[in-house]
Amino acid sequence: MPKPDDRSDNVDRIANNIQNTMANLRESEDFLKAHSDEMNAKDREALEAKNDRRERAIEGLREEIADESDSQQYLK
């Protein structure tokens, strides 16, 4: 028998993912500020590209939270 689809904690899990991603982004930005002059261009560009992906991921997760919140309100 399959498990029932329980999405009651999706908003909380997504919010936690946003917080973790933002913390990683800030830590990486701080690292770049402190050490970018010591890094080679390839590594610096790779880290900057990763931060760009993190920013896009955060935007997507925020949209997902809005969708989940709307869905949960609809189901109530």
C-alpha positions as CSV (number, residue, x, y, z in Angstrom):
1,M,0.0,0.0,0.0
2,P,1.5,3.4,-1.0
3,K,2.1,6.0,1.6
4,P,-0.4,8.9,1.5
5,D,0.9,12.1,0.0
6,D,1.6,14.3,3.0
7,R,2.7,17.8,2.0
8,S,1.8,19.5,5.2
9,D,5.4,20.4,6.0
10,N,6.5,21.5,2.5
11,V,6.5,25.2,3.3
12,D,8.7,24.6,6.3
13,R,11.1,22.4,4.4
14,I,11.4,24.9,1.5
15,A,11.9,27.7,4.0
16,N,14.7,25.7,5.6
17,N,16.3,25.2,2.2
18,I,16.1,28.9,1.5
19,Q,17.8,29.7,4.8
20,N,20.6,27.1,4.2
21,T,21.2,28.4,0.7
22,M,21.3,32.0,1.8
23,A,23.8,31.1,4.5
24,N,26.0,29.3,2.0
25,L,25.7,32.3,-0.3
26,R,26.7,34.8,2.4
27,E,29.6,32.6,3.5
28,S,30.8,32.2,-0.1
29,E,30.6,36.0,-0.7
30,D,32.5,36.7,2.5
31,F,35.2,34.2,1.4
32,L,35.4,35.9,-2.0
33,K,35.8,39.3,-0.4
34,A,38.5,38.0,1.9
35,H,40.4,35.8,-0.6
36,S,39.6,36.8,-4.1
37,D,43.0,38.4,-4.7
38,E,44.6,35.1,-3.7
39,M,42.4,32.9,-6.0
40,N,43.1,32.1,-9.6
41,A,40.6,33.5,-12.1
42,K,39.1,30.1,-12.9
43,D,38.3,29.3,-9.2
44,R,37.0,32.8,-8.6
45,E,34.7,32.6,-11.7
46,A,33.5,29.1,-10.6
47,L,32.6,30.4,-7.2
48,E,30.8,33.4,-8.6
49,A,28.9,31.2,-11.0
50,K,27.9,29.0,-8.1
51,N,26.6,32.0,-6.2
52,D,24.6,33.1,-9.3
53,R,23.0,29.6,-9.3
54,R,22.3,29.9,-5.6
55,E,20.5,33.3,-6.1
56,R,18.4,31.8,-8.9
57,A,17.6,28.8,-6.7
58,I,16.5,31.1,-3.9
59,E,14.1,32.9,-6.2
60,G,12.7,29.6,-7.4
61,L,12.3,28.3,-3.9
62,R,10.4,31.5,-2.9
63,E,8.1,31.0,-5.8
64,E,7.6,27.4,-4.7
65,I,6.7,28.5,-1.2
66,A,4.1,30.9,-2.6
67,D,2.6,28.0,-4.7
68,E,2.6,25.7,-1.7
69,S,1.0,28.3,0.5
70,D,-1.7,29.0,-2.1
71,S,-2.3,25.2,-2.4
72,Q,-2.6,24.7,1.3
73,Q,-5.0,27.6,1.7
74,Y,-7.1,26.1,-1.1
75,L,-7.2,22.7,0.5
76,K,-8.4,24.1,3.9
